[in-house]
Amino acid sequence: MDGSGALQALVVDDEAPAREELAFLLREDPRVGTVVVAASAGEALRRLGESAIDVVFCDIKMPGLDGVELARVMSRFARRPQIVFVTAYDDHAVDAFELQAADYVMKPVRAERIAEAVRRVVGAEPPSTADETISVELAGVTRFVRRSQVLFVEAHGDYARLYTADGSHLVRTPLSVLEERWADAGFVRIHRSVLAAIAHIDEVRVADGRTTVRVGTGELPVSRRHARALRDRLAGRG
């Protein structure tokens, strides 16, 4: 939610008229703040990486990754948003139940029915899982990287590069956002431009007043400003 407590919503539908109508109804609801839209599951995953979304209103029958498959991807997020399916089909109610959807709304949508869905979202406990999945794109292909696979993260302007044992992936999320979001998952700032996963730090070296850590096969510098906090976190790791 934003500073006023209003919901941040994402509308996902491949049909523009349906997408625009639902976004309009949500913007009319005082419990909803920002409403962003996406025309596909791939675009939705990019939006989720760029913004803190509380609830996703999602169509089911879409080209490529459909709404149920998108919800399954989101179910692996550490802080996944609530899900409301908005569809013309009633044959996915069991999937919605298994995915802990907050509501299942039939098209054509009505203002009072959307208001009821918002009420259910506001009254629901946000679901979460132990690990988070990050979507990354390369040459038109979307891959999914688990947060637990990330060894360290390096700032690249308004972007961040995630390093895993298999390579690196650029994501449209600033390092400062990941630092806040992943603090409870064991990521610590070791340098102005680097976050490291405590679980993947194998060794700390201090030589000639310079501190470095070994993460995977790489060696990373630790700034003096962050060395004390790193030692404290490592001391409490066991």
Secondary structure as GFF3:
##gff-version 3
##sequence-region A 1 238
A	DSSP	beta_strand	7	12	.	.	.	ID=ss1
A	DSSP	alpha_helix	16	27	.	.	.	ID=ss2
A	DSSP	beta_strand	32	38	.	.	.	ID=ss3
A	DSSP	alpha_helix	41	50	.	.	.	ID=ss4
A	DSSP	beta_strand	55	58	.	.	.	ID=ss5
A	DSSP	alpha_helix	67	74	.	.	.	ID=ss6
A	DSSP	beta_strand	82	87	.	.	.	ID=ss7
A	DSSP	alpha_helix	93	98	.	.	.	ID=ss8
A	DSSP	beta_strand	103	106	.	.	.	ID=ss9
A	DSSP	alpha_helix	111	123	.	.	.	ID=ss10
A	DSSP	beta_strand	133	138	.	.	.	ID=ss11
A	DSSP	beta_strand	141	146	.	.	.	ID=ss12
A	DSSP	three_ten_helix	147	149	.	.	.	ID=ss13
A	DSSP	beta_strand	152	156	.	.	.	ID=ss14
A	DSSP	beta_strand	159	164	.	.	.	ID=ss15
A	DSSP	beta_strand	167	171	.	.	.	ID=ss16
A	DSSP	alpha_helix	175	182	.	.	.	ID=ss17
A	DSSP	three_ten_helix	183	185	.	.	.	ID=ss18
A	DSSP	beta_strand	187	191	.	.	.	ID=ss19
A	DSSP	beta_strand	194	197	.	.	.	ID=ss20
A	DSSP	three_ten_helix	198	200	.	.	.	ID=ss21
A	DSSP	beta_strand	201	207	.	.	.	ID=ss22
A	DSSP	beta_strand	210	215	.	.	.	ID=ss23
A	DSSP	beta_strand	218	222	.	.	.	ID=ss24
A	DSSP	alpha_helix	224	235	.	.	.	ID=ss25
###
